[in-house]
Amino acid sequence: MKAVLNSALLLLSITVLGCATSTPEFAPSTPEFAPSQVSGPETWGTDTQVTQLRHLYFSNQPDQEALEAAKARDVKVVINLREPTEQNWDEESAAQALGLTYYNVPISGRGPFSAADINRIDELVQLHSNDQILLHCSSGNRAAGWFAIHLVAQHGLQQDAALDIAREAGITKDVIAQRVTRYLAEQGK
């Protein structure tokens, strides 16, 4: 009986020690947003350069062919950030003819970002959070600038991390990054 008890204790000790020394398997931690998650630029239409992060596409001014490419990729919403004086064709009619929901939230190419404009874009993106969305301006800079602000204000990213992601999405001009920094400072972010 003593031999059976000793064997049972030995087996229990081995089992306990084995559990104590094994390391649990965890999935590697990945950030919610990272520059590497932004797709490389792709050309839609004649020369529309498009990047993507999740359901958001960022581009310069699309042409008719680019809107058709957007539709083929299941984009449902177009948010144009260009001012009326910048527009040289009827993009709204072209988008609507393809069955795309179209919004124009003009953001000035100069001067500070407006909180009302930034909030309106946030509202539209939230309203269409289950849809593929194409955000654009003339070069993609203002669209990606909005995204940097959104990442800080809505997702709690640090400004530098948000700007790194937004640079991958389309910020190529230092003046836009400076406008983002100034806006976030004014908003206390």
Secondary structure by P-SEA (a helix, b strand, c coil): caaaaaaaaaaaaaaaaaaaabbbbbccccccccccccccccccccbbbbbbcccccccccccaaaaaaaaaacccbbbbcccccccccaaaaaaaaacbbbbbbcccccccccaaaaaaaaaaaaaacccbbbbbcccaaaaaaaaaaaaaacccccaaaaaaaaaaaccccaaaaaaaaaaaaaacc
